[in-house]
Amino acid sequence: MNEKIYKTMSASGVSSIVVGIIIATVGIGCGIVSIIFGGHLLKKRKQIVF
């Protein structure tokens, strides 16, 4: 019984770490893309004529 609980907790811990790493990577990627597109928008704003 205790061995089953130990294995379940181990699997949960590993999966939580993996999910955390994936979320951090995606978050950093989205931040970089937002900064790049923001820079492009600021650079191109002079070309807009109303």
N, C-alpha and C positions, 0 to 999 in steps of 0.2 A: 504494500500500500504506500509506504513512504517513498519507495523508489519511483512509483508512478507520479507522485506529486513533484519529486525532484526533477524528473524528466520534463514534466509539463512546465514547471517554472523556468527551467533552462531554455526550453524552446521559446517561451514567451519573452524572456530577456533578450535572446538573440534576435528575434523578429523585431522587437522594439528598437534595438540599436540599428538594425538595417533600415527600418522605416525612417528613423531619425536622420540617418545619413542621406537617404534619398531626398527627404524634404528639404534639408539644408542645401543640398546641391541644386535642386530645382529653384529654391528661393534665391540663391546667389545668381543663378543664370538669369532669372527674370529681372533681378535688379540691374544686372549689366546691360541687358537688352533695353530696359527702360532708360537708362542713362544715355545709351547710344542714340536711341530715337529722339530723346529730348534734345540732345545736341544738334541733331539734324534739323529738328523743327526750329530751334533758335537760329540756326545758320540760314535757313530758307525764309524766315519771316520778312526779310527785306524785299523779297520778290513778290509779295502779296500786294495787289492793288485793289482798293475798294472803290 
